[in-house]
Amino acid sequence: MNPSYPEAAPASALWPRPVASFALLGLIWLVFAGEVLFPAGAPSPALDPSIRTLIGWGAMSKGLVVDNGEPYRLLTAALLHGGPLHIIMNSIGLFAAGRMVEPLIGRAWYLALFVIGALGGGLASISFNPPMLIAVGASGAIMGLFGFSLVISRRFPPGEVRKAFLSGSMGALVPTLLPALLPLASGGSGMSIDHAAHIGGAVAGAVLAGLFLLIWRRDVRWPPARAFASIIALIALLTVAYGAARLKTSFGEQAFVAQLMSEDALRRLETSPSARAIDAALAAHPGDPRLFLLRARLLIREKNLADAETAARTAVQQVERYPKAFVPQFRTQLRFLLVGILVDQRKLDAARQEAQPLCSVREPAEMMKRLQAAANICPR
């Protein structure tokens, strides 16, 4: 029997306290407190962050990670949770796995394993789920710890230590796979389990454990390449810090969208717009560029081009502040309106300046053709 694995002692007594596990638990609870205390828009009931809050704080989806070019969300999403029950269940799983795995492989490799599991789960999630499905939660990373535990248990000789290690590791699996665990949010239609993230995280952890079985000598206390593990953890920390800085814009965008008028209310207003109704809507939603568009159109009908220009400029400025919040067609429509108002007032230099983003279009719209014919709005 290898002296590194005494048969008589329980596994929990063989190694020191899981400090890194406690640090991760503190971090995810700190982040959850931020989600609750600083939501994007109105606070949600029962301490359940809204979809916009989760996106603003770093949730992931294929659209956000790939299409928007925000890969750091693969890591930031692992620190977010969709509600009290979600984070409680994940905390139980993380503690159960951490108290077995961290003392075995050391803090550096434990943190690196958490990162590898989170990346494996995140990549599987965005690969197999619908592009716009929003995912959060540490379950992919926790399943990475569990997958690692199952495979690395082969390092122990048969006996009580292996049984105790496997029994303790199973404590991570049960809460992580409970139906109450909700790592997937789907745009206002409730929550569901992200099976892809679970499988991806478990596979990533199991692969690392298989590699360890090949290169980790049985007469050596710690796994090799601990410096490399520290580098992985450090890069992950820097990535999360970079993502947090980038998310300031994302959070502002989500908070901006949250205060916009609802689509149903806007449609009702569009059917019978009036100055009084638009002013009342703007009092409730002062940052909604769609309301300023309605005001500009109403002022144009009243031949009040000066005030229409002001309303149109305000709408353009608000849209350009958060361009991803609106479809490109709406932004183009607004700028066409502003340019047309300027041309009608014979403010041609200002019109040409505002039209610059429109002039670069290879196939100009019919409106641009009319403006070009009337005022040479895009001089060659």
VENTA-V899338 format. One record per residue. N is the residue number from 1. RES is the residue in one small letter. SS is DSSP state (hx for helix, st for strand, lp for the rest). BURIAL is + if it has 24 or more other ideal C-beta (glycine too) atoms within 12 Angstrom, else -. D_LAST is the distance of its C-alpha to the last C-alpha in Angstrom with 2 decimals. Layout:
n:N res:RES ss:SS burial:BURIAL d_last:D_LAST
n:N res:RES ss:SS burial:BURIAL d_last:D_LAST
This chain:
n:1 res:m ss:lp burial:- d_last:85.49
n:2 res:n ss:lp burial:- d_last:82.70
n:3 res:p ss:lp burial:- d_last:83.54
n:4 res:s ss:lp burial:- d_last:79.94
n:5 res:y ss:lp burial:+ d_last:80.63
n:6 res:p ss:lp burial:- d_last:83.89
n:7 res:e ss:lp burial:- d_last:85.14
n:8 res:a ss:lp burial:- d_last:87.08
n:9 res:a ss:lp burial:- d_last:84.39
n:10 res:p ss:lp burial:- d_last:81.94
n:11 res:a ss:hx burial:+ d_last:78.31
n:12 res:s ss:hx burial:- d_last:77.33
n:13 res:a ss:hx burial:- d_last:79.79
n:14 res:l ss:lp burial:- d_last:78.56
n:15 res:w ss:lp burial:+ d_last:75.39
n:16 res:p ss:lp burial:- d_last:74.15
n:17 res:r ss:lp burial:- d_last:72.17
n:18 res:p ss:lp burial:+ d_last:68.61
n:19 res:v ss:hx burial:- d_last:66.80
n:20 res:a ss:hx burial:+ d_last:63.32
n:21 res:s ss:hx burial:+ d_last:63.92
n:22 res:f ss:hx burial:- d_last:64.81
n:23 res:a ss:hx burial:- d_last:61.67
n:24 res:l ss:hx burial:+ d_last:59.47
n:25 res:l ss:hx burial:+ d_last:61.33
n:26 res:g ss:hx burial:- d_last:60.79
n:27 res:l ss:hx burial:+ d_last:57.07
n:28 res:i ss:hx burial:+ d_last:56.50
n:29 res:w ss:hx burial:+ d_last:58.61
n:30 res:l ss:hx burial:- d_last:56.69
n:31 res:v ss:hx burial:+ d_last:53.38
n:32 res:f ss:hx burial:+ d_last:54.93
n:33 res:a ss:hx burial:- d_last:56.03
n:34 res:g ss:hx burial:+ d_last:52.43
n:35 res:e ss:hx burial:+ d_last:51.29
n:36 res:v ss:hx burial:+ d_last:53.93
n:37 res:l ss:hx burial:- d_last:53.60
n:38 res:f ss:lp burial:- d_last:49.80
n:39 res:p ss:lp burial:+ d_last:48.45
n:40 res:a ss:lp burial:+ d_last:44.89
n:41 res:g ss:lp burial:+ d_last:45.70
n:42 res:a ss:lp burial:- d_last:49.17
n:43 res:p ss:lp burial:- d_last:52.08
n:44 res:s ss:lp burial:- d_last:53.33
n:45 res:p ss:hx burial:- d_last:56.98
n:46 res:a ss:hx burial:- d_last:59.58
n:47 res:l ss:hx burial:- d_last:57.50
n:48 res:d ss:lp burial:+ d_last:55.29
n:49 res:p ss:lp burial:+ d_last:51.71
n:50 res:s ss:lp burial:+ d_last:49.04
n:51 res:i ss:hx burial:+ d_last:46.51
n:52 res:r ss:hx burial:+ d_last:43.77
n:53 res:t ss:hx burial:+ d_last:46.08
n:54 res:l ss:hx burial:+ d_last:46.68
n:55 res:i ss:hx burial:+ d_last:42.99
n:56 res:g ss:hx burial:+ d_last:42.37
n:57 res:w ss:hx burial:+ d_last:45.27
n:58 res:g ss:lp burial:+ d_last:44.25
n:59 res:a ss:lp burial:+ d_last:45.31
n:60 res:m ss:st burial:+ d_last:44.01
n:61 res:s ss:lp burial:+ d_last:42.72
n:62 res:k ss:hx burial:+ d_last:40.82
n:63 res:g ss:hx burial:- d_last:37.71
n:64 res:l ss:hx burial:+ d_last:38.03
n:65 res:v ss:hx burial:+ d_last:39.20
n:66 res:v ss:hx burial:- d_last:37.07
n:67 res:d ss:hx burial:- d_last:34.02
n:68 res:n ss:lp burial:+ d_last:33.52
n:69 res:g ss:lp burial:- d_last:34.56
n:70 res:e ss:lp burial:+ d_last:37.59
n:71 res:p ss:lp burial:+ d_last:40.51
n:72 res:y ss:lp burial:+ d_last:42.52
n:73 res:r ss:hx burial:+ d_last:43.44
n:74 res:l ss:hx burial:+ d_last:45.90
n:75 res:l ss:hx burial:+ d_last:48.02
n:76 res:t ss:hx burial:+ d_last:47.34
n:77 res:a ss:hx burial:+ d_last:48.23
n:78 res:a ss:hx burial:+ d_last:51.65
n:79 res:l ss:hx burial:+ d_last:52.46
n:80 res:l ss:lp burial:+ d_last:51.71
n:81 res:h ss:lp burial:+ d_last:54.09
n:82 res:g ss:lp burial:+ d_last:53.96
n:83 res:g ss:lp burial:+ d_last:57.08
n:84 res:p ss:hx burial:- d_last:60.55
n:85 res:l ss:hx burial:+ d_last:62.20
n:86 res:h ss:hx burial:+ d_last:59.43
n:87 res:i ss:hx burial:+ d_last:59.69
n:88 res:i ss:hx burial:+ d_last:63.50
n:89 res:m ss:hx burial:+ d_last:63.84
n:90 res:n ss:hx burial:+ d_last:61.43
n:91 res:s ss:hx burial:+ d_last:63.26
n:92 res:i ss:hx burial:+ d_last:66.56
n:93 res:g ss:hx burial:+ d_last:65.18
n:94 res:l ss:hx burial:+ d_last:63.58
n:95 res:f ss:hx burial:+ d_last:66.81
n:96 res:a ss:hx burial:+ d_last:68.97
n:97 res:a ss:hx burial:+ d_last:66.93
n:98 res:g ss:hx burial:+ d_last:66.35
n:99 res:r ss:hx burial:+ d_last:70.04
n:100 res:m ss:hx burial:+ d_last:70.78
n:101 res:v ss:hx burial:+ d_last:67.83
n:102 res:e ss:hx burial:+ d_last:66.93
n:103 res:p ss:hx burial:+ d_last:70.44
n:104 res:l ss:hx burial:+ d_last:70.54
n:105 res:i ss:hx burial:+ d_last:67.35
n:106 res:g ss:hx burial:+ d_last:66.70
n:107 res:r ss:hx burial:+ d_last:64.03
n:108 res:a ss:hx burial:+ d_last:61.32
n:109 res:w ss:hx burial:+ d_last:61.52
n:110 res:y ss:hx burial:+ d_last:62.05
n:111 res:l ss:hx burial:+ d_last:58.77
n:112 res:a ss:hx burial:+ d_last:57.02
n:113 res:l ss:hx burial:+ d_last:58.60
n:114 res:f ss:hx burial:+ d_last:57.35
n:115 res:v ss:hx burial:+ d_last:53.79
n:116 res:i ss:hx burial:+ d_last:54.20
n:117 res:g ss:hx burial:+ d_last:55.59
n:118 res:a ss:hx burial:+ d_last:52.78
n:119 res:l ss:hx burial:+ d_last:50.16
n:120 res:g ss:hx burial:+ d_last:52.09
n:121 res:g ss:hx burial:+ d_last:52.41
n:122 res:g ss:hx burial:+ d_last:48.81
n:123 res:l ss:hx burial:+ d_last:47.45
n:124 res:a ss:hx burial:+ d_last:49.82
n:125 res:s ss:hx burial:+ d_last:48.85
n:126 res:i ss:hx burial:+ d_last:45.11
n:127 res:s ss:hx burial:+ d_last:45.86
n:128 res:f ss:hx burial:- d_last:48.26
n:129 res:n ss:lp burial:+ d_last:47.46
n:130 res:p ss:lp burial:- d_last:44.77
n:131 res:p ss:lp burial:- d_last:41.37
n:132 res:m ss:lp burial:+ d_last:41.41
n:133 res:l ss:lp burial:+ d_last:45.10
n:134 res:i ss:st burial:+ d_last:45.66
n:135 res:a ss:st burial:+ d_last:48.38
n:136 res:v ss:lp burial:+ d_last:50.33
n:137 res:g ss:lp burial:+ d_last:53.71
n:138 res:a ss:lp burial:+ d_last:55.70
n:139 res:s ss:hx burial:+ d_last:57.48
n:140 res:g ss:hx burial:+ d_last:55.62
n:141 res:a ss:hx burial:+ d_last:56.71
n:142 res:i ss:hx burial:+ d_last:60.23
n:143 res:m ss:hx burial:+ d_last:60.52
n:144 res:g ss:hx burial:+ d_last:59.52
n:145 res:l ss:hx burial:+ d_last:62.56
n:146 res:f ss:hx burial:+ d_last:64.72
n:147 res:g ss:hx burial:+ d_last:63.63
n:148 res:f ss:hx burial:+ d_last:64.29
n:149 res:s ss:hx burial:+ d_last:67.72
n:150 res:l ss:hx burial:+ d_last:68.82
n:151 res:v ss:hx burial:+ d_last:68.13
n:152 res:i ss:hx burial:+ d_last:69.18
n:153 res:s ss:hx burial:+ d_last:72.52
n:154 res:r ss:hx burial:- d_last:73.59
n:155 res:r ss:hx burial:+ d_last:73.87
n:156 res:f ss:lp burial:+ d_last:76.89
n:157 res:p ss:lp burial:- d_last:80.21
n:158 res:p ss:lp burial:- d_last:81.61
n:159 res:g ss:lp burial:- d_last:83.44
n:160 res:e ss:hx burial:- d_last:83.16
n:161 res:v ss:hx burial:+ d_last:80.23
n:162 res:r ss:hx burial:+ d_last:78.01
n:163 res:k ss:hx burial:- d_last:79.12
n:164 res:a ss:hx burial:+ d_last:78.49
n:165 res:f ss:hx burial:+ d_last:75.03
n:166 res:l ss:hx burial:+ d_last:74.05
n:167 res:s ss:hx burial:- d_last:75.61
n:168 res:g ss:hx burial:+ d_last:73.70
n:169 res:s ss:hx burial:+ d_last:70.43
n:170 res:m ss:hx burial:- d_last:70.94
n:171 res:g ss:hx burial:+ d_last:70.71
n:172 res:a ss:hx burial:+ d_last:66.97
n:173 res:l ss:hx burial:+ d_last:66.58
n:174 res:v ss:hx burial:- d_last:68.30
n:175 res:p ss:hx burial:+ d_last:66.26
n:176 res:t ss:hx burial:+ d_last:63.00
n:177 res:l ss:hx burial:+ d_last:63.55
n:178 res:l ss:lp burial:- d_last:65.06
n:179 res:p ss:lp burial:- d_last:63.28
n:180 res:a ss:lp burial:+ d_last:63.00
n:181 res:l ss:lp burial:+ d_last:60.57
n:182 res:l ss:lp burial:+ d_last:57.08
n:183 res:p ss:lp burial:+ d_last:54.30
n:184 res:l ss:st burial:+ d_last:51.79
n:185 res:a ss:st burial:+ d_last:50.06
n:186 res:s ss:lp burial:+ d_last:48.39
n:187 res:g ss:lp burial:- d_last:46.22
n:188 res:g ss:lp burial:- d_last:48.95
n:189 res:s ss:lp burial:- d_last:51.21
n:190 res:g ss:lp burial:- d_last:53.64
n:191 res:m ss:st burial:+ d_last:54.30
n:192 res:s ss:st burial:+ d_last:55.50
n:193 res:i ss:lp burial:+ d_last:56.62
n:194 res:d ss:lp burial:+ d_last:54.12
n:195 res:h ss:hx burial:+ d_last:56.24
n:196 res:a ss:hx burial:+ d_last:53.54
n:197 res:a ss:hx burial:+ d_last:53.44
n:198 res:h ss:hx burial:+ d_last:57.25
n:199 res:i ss:hx burial:+ d_last:57.47
n:200 res:g ss:hx burial:+ d_last:54.65
n:201 res:g ss:hx burial:+ d_last:56.21
n:202 res:a ss:hx burial:+ d_last:59.71
n:203 res:v ss:hx burial:+ d_last:58.61
n:204 res:a ss:hx burial:+ d_last:56.83
n:205 res:g ss:hx burial:+ d_last:59.99
n:206 res:a ss:hx burial:+ d_last:62.28
n:207 res:v ss:hx burial:+ d_last:60.35
n:208 res:l ss:hx burial:+ d_last:60.64
n:209 res:a ss:hx burial:+ d_last:64.34
n:210 res:g ss:hx burial:- d_last:64.87
n:211 res:l ss:hx burial:- d_last:63.35
n:212 res:f ss:hx burial:+ d_last:65.66
n:213 res:l ss:hx burial:- d_last:68.69
n:214 res:l ss:hx burial:- d_last:67.87
n:215 res:i ss:hx burial:- d_last:67.25
n:216 res:w ss:lp burial:+ d_last:69.22
n:217 res:r ss:lp burial:- d_last:72.74
n:218 res:r ss:lp burial:- d_last:75.50
n:219 res:d ss:lp burial:- d_last:77.21
n:220 res:v ss:lp burial:- d_last:74.17
n:221 res:r ss:lp burial:- d_last:73.77
n:222 res:w ss:lp burial:- d_last:69.96
n:223 res:p ss:lp burial:+ d_last:67.27
n:224 res:p ss:lp burial:- d_last:65.53
n:225 res:a ss:lp burial:- d_last:62.11
n:226 res:r ss:hx burial:- d_last:62.38
n:227 res:a ss:hx burial:- d_last:59.94
n:228 res:f ss:hx burial:- d_last:57.37
n:229 res:a ss:hx burial:+ d_last:58.06
n:230 res:s ss:hx burial:- d_last:57.47
n:231 res:i ss:hx burial:- d_last:54.08
n:232 res:i ss:hx burial:+ d_last:53.15
n:233 res:a ss:hx burial:+ d_last:54.26
n:234 res:l ss:hx burial:- d_last:52.42
n:235 res:i ss:hx burial:- d_last:49.12
n:236 res:a ss:hx burial:+ d_last:49.58
n:237 res:l ss:hx burial:+ d_last:50.28
n:238 res:l ss:hx burial:- d_last:47.15
n:239 res:t ss:hx burial:+ d_last:45.10
n:240 res:v ss:hx burial:+ d_last:46.55
n:241 res:a ss:hx burial:- d_last:45.88
n:242 res:y ss:hx burial:- d_last:42.23
n:243 res:g ss:hx burial:+ d_last:42.01
n:244 res:a ss:hx burial:+ d_last:43.63
n:245 res:a ss:hx burial:- d_last:40.98
n:246 res:r ss:hx burial:+ d_last:38.17
n:247 res:l ss:hx burial:+ d_last:40.05
n:248 res:k ss:hx burial:- d_last:39.71
n:249 res:t ss:hx burial:- d_last:36.22
n:250 res:s ss:hx burial:+ d_last:37.58
n:251 res:f ss:hx burial:+ d_last:40.51
n:252 res:g ss:hx burial:+ d_last:38.43
n:253 res:e ss:hx burial:+ d_last:36.28
n:254 res:q ss:hx burial:+ d_last:39.45
n:255 res:a ss:hx burial:+ d_last:41.03
n:256 res:f ss:hx burial:+ d_last:37.95
n:257 res:v ss:hx burial:+ d_last:38.07
n:258 res:a ss:hx burial:+ d_last:41.84
n:259 res:q ss:lp burial:+ d_last:41.60
n:260 res:l ss:lp burial:+ d_last:39.23
n:261 res:m ss:lp burial:+ d_last:40.71
n:262 res:s ss:lp burial:- d_last:42.21
n:263 res:e ss:hx burial:- d_last:40.47
n:264 res:d ss:hx burial:- d_last:43.43
n:265 res:a ss:hx burial:- d_last:43.50
n:266 res:l ss:hx burial:- d_last:39.77
n:267 res:r ss:hx burial:- d_last:40.17
n:268 res:r ss:hx burial:- d_last:43.08
n:269 res:l ss:hx burial:+ d_last:41.13
n:270 res:e ss:hx burial:- d_last:38.20
n:271 res:t ss:hx burial:- d_last:40.71
n:272 res:s ss:lp burial:- d_last:41.79
n:273 res:p ss:lp burial:+ d_last:39.57
n:274 res:s ss:lp burial:- d_last:40.88
n:275 res:a ss:hx burial:- d_last:40.26
n:276 res:r ss:hx burial:- d_last:43.67
n:277 res:a ss:hx burial:- d_last:43.26
n:278 res:i ss:hx burial:+ d_last:39.82
n:279 res:d ss:hx burial:- d_last:41.18
n:280 res:a ss:hx burial:- d_last:44.19
n:281 res:a ss:hx burial:+ d_last:42.10
n:282 res:l ss:hx burial:+ d_last:39.97
n:283 res:a ss:hx burial:- d_last:43.22
n:284 res:a ss:hx burial:- d_last:44.26
n:285 res:h ss:lp burial:+ d_last:40.88
n:286 res:p ss:lp burial:- d_last:38.96
n:287 res:g ss:lp burial:+ d_last:36.32
n:288 res:d ss:lp burial:+ d_last:35.34
n:289 res:p ss:hx burial:+ d_last:31.65
n:290 res:r ss:hx burial:+ d_last:32.54
n:291 res:l ss:hx burial:+ d_last:34.84
n:292 res:f ss:hx burial:+ d_last:32.23
n:293 res:l ss:hx burial:+ d_last:30.03
n:294 res:l ss:hx burial:+ d_last:33.04
n:295 res:r ss:hx burial:+ d_last:33.56
n:296 res:a ss:hx burial:+ d_last:29.98
n:297 res:r ss:hx burial:+ d_last:30.31
n:298 res:l ss:hx burial:+ d_last:33.71
n:299 res:l ss:hx burial:+ d_last:32.49
n:300 res:i ss:hx burial:+ d_last:29.71
n:301 res:r ss:hx burial:- d_last:32.50
n:302 res:e ss:lp burial:- d_last:34.45
n:303 res:k ss:lp burial:- d_last:31.59
n:304 res:n ss:lp burial:- d_last:31.71
n:305 res:l ss:hx burial:+ d_last:28.00
n:306 res:a ss:hx burial:- d_last:28.66
n:307 res:d ss:hx burial:- d_last:30.95
n:308 res:a ss:hx burial:+ d_last:28.80
n:309 res:e ss:hx burial:+ d_last:25.94
n:310 res:t ss:hx burial:- d_last:28.52
n:311 res:a ss:hx burial:+ d_last:29.74
n:312 res:a ss:hx burial:+ d_last:26.36
n:313 res:r ss:hx burial:+ d_last:25.42
n:314 res:t ss:hx burial:+ d_last:28.83
n:315 res:a ss:hx burial:+ d_last:28.36
n:316 res:v ss:hx burial:+ d_last:25.01
n:317 res:q ss:hx burial:- d_last:26.66
n:318 res:q ss:hx burial:+ d_last:29.72
n:319 res:v ss:hx burial:+ d_last:27.95
n:320 res:e ss:hx burial:- d_last:25.84
n:321 res:r ss:hx burial:- d_last:29.12
n:322 res:y ss:lp burial:+ d_last:30.53
n:323 res:p ss:hx burial:- d_last:27.71
n:324 res:k ss:hx burial:+ d_last:30.19
n:325 res:a ss:hx burial:+ d_last:32.38
n:326 res:f ss:lp burial:+ d_last:30.19
n:327 res:v ss:lp burial:- d_last:28.59
n:328 res:p ss:hx burial:- d_last:24.78
n:329 res:q ss:hx burial:- d_last:24.67
n:330 res:f ss:hx burial:- d_last:26.29
n:331 res:r ss:hx burial:+ d_last:23.93
n:332 res:t ss:hx burial:+ d_last:20.92
n:333 res:q ss:hx burial:+ d_last:22.92
n:334 res:l ss:hx burial:+ d_last:23.58
n:335 res:r ss:hx burial:+ d_last:20.05
n:336 res:f ss:hx burial:+ d_last:19.05
n:337 res:l ss:hx burial:+ d_last:22.07
n:338 res:l ss:hx burial:+ d_last:21.21
n:339 res:v ss:hx burial:+ d_last:17.66
n:340 res:g ss:hx burial:+ d_last:19.28
n:341 res:i ss:hx burial:+ d_last:22.00
n:342 res:l ss:hx burial:+ d_last:19.73
n:343 res:v ss:hx burial:+ d_last:17.89
n:344 res:d ss:hx burial:+ d_last:21.40
n:345 res:q ss:lp burial:+ d_last:22.44
n:346 res:r ss:lp burial:- d_last:19.51
n:347 res:k ss:lp burial:- d_last:18.71
n:348 res:l ss:hx burial:- d_last:14.97
n:349 res:d ss:hx burial:- d_last:14.37
n:350 res:a ss:hx burial:- d_last:16.65
n:351 res:a ss:hx burial:+ d_last:15.12
n:352 res:r ss:hx burial:- d_last:11.60
n:353 res:q ss:hx burial:- d_last:13.70
n:354 res:e ss:hx burial:+ d_last:15.82
n:355 res:a ss:lp burial:+ d_last:13.17
n:356 res:q ss:hx burial:- d_last:11.83
n:357 res:p ss:hx burial:- d_last:14.49
n:358 res:l ss:hx burial:+ d_last:13.61
n:359 res:c ss:hx burial:+ d_last:9.92
n:360 res:s ss:lp burial:- d_last:11.26
n:361 res:v ss:lp burial:- d_last:13.52
n:362 res:r ss:lp burial:- d_last:13.43
n:363 res:e ss:lp burial:- d_last:15.12
n:364 res:p ss:lp burial:- d_last:14.10
n:365 res:a ss:lp burial:- d_last:17.19
n:366 res:e ss:hx burial:- d_last:18.19
n:367 res:m ss:hx burial:- d_last:17.86
n:368 res:m ss:hx burial:+ d_last:14.18
n:369 res:k ss:hx burial:- d_last:13.74
n:370 res:r ss:hx burial:- d_last:15.84
n:371 res:l ss:hx burial:+ d_last:14.10
n:372 res:q ss:hx burial:+ d_last:10.70
n:373 res:a ss:hx burial:- d_last:12.77
n:374 res:a ss:hx burial:- d_last:14.77
n:375 res:a ss:hx burial:+ d_last:12.62
n:376 res:n ss:lp burial:- d_last:8.86
n:377 res:i ss:lp burial:+ d_last:9.51
n:378 res:c ss:lp burial:+ d_last:6.39
n:379 res:p ss:lp burial:- d_last:3.80
n:380 res:r ss:lp burial:- d_last:0.00
